[in-house]
Amino acid sequence: MTIFEIVQIPANLLLPMDATTSGAEAASWTAMIQSVGYVMSAAGPIMLGWIQDVTGDFLFAVIGLIVINLVAMVVQFFAATVRTSQKMDTAA
């Protein structure tokens, strides 16, 4: 398990509860997050194998995983920041 996964997994689980205002909205976010996660889990090994076949090395596959994790972390950060600021505006 990499440092990216250690940071990303709790953020994925807490983001719907932190960034939504109702239970139904949190449930829909959770369903979307889980469906995307399952699709990525199913397609990941196939894509990694294809990248290894094309390049002859796992280096590019590992770099791709790191990039995907970094992008996911940035998206999570901005999604939580935008939603939290909207909550503060409505509460004031």
Secondary structure, DSSP 4 states (H G I P E B T S, - for coil): --HHHHHHHHHHHHHHHHH-SSHHHHHHHHHHHHHHHHHHHHHHHHHHHHHHHHHSSSHHHHHHHHHHHHHHHHHHHHHHHHHHHHHHHHH-
